[in-house]
Amino acid sequence: MSRIGRLPISIPEGVKVALQDSTIRVEGPKGKLSAEIPLNLRVKLEGGQLKIGREAEEREIKALHGLTRKLIANMVEGVSRGFSRVLEINGVGYRAEVKGTELHLTLGYSHPVIFPLPPGVTATVDRQTLVTLHGADKQLLGKTAAMLRGLRPPEPYKGKGVKYREEVIHRKAGKAVGAAGST
């Protein structure tokens, strides 16, 4: 049996879980999320804990067992505490600001970049160079952060661009000026 899949998921105070056919709905102070439960997997609500089991021992079902447990655990954590992702903007003149549900970015292009935030994701900007994304859905939050990073990925020579806070950019040496051997 899957080591991750057999772990129970404890439900914190203020979080409601509803099981209906092959759908699970989780509701809490940070929002509402729902997901489809794959066939041959069963979810039971037993005394403040969710337990995920499987009905068959086929390879595909075993693979989905731990994945489904982790996705449901992320939903429960997301609606109770939420998730956040921090991005840093490096470069002269590079900055960001939030206007309503849009993120206005100046990233060295000839025009400002307007990035609409998807529903369920909010952003805050500190010192015009730190963008913090908040949301209940971990997958949507990660996808949004990746799309923001993709607008101007960090380059290895000066480190300019948008990067995750914990990301390490390996810097390259520039072109050697006046190298030996030139005549």
Order of alpha helices (4+ residues) and beta strands (2+ residues): beta-beta-beta-beta-beta-beta-alpha-beta-beta-beta-beta-beta-beta-alpha-beta
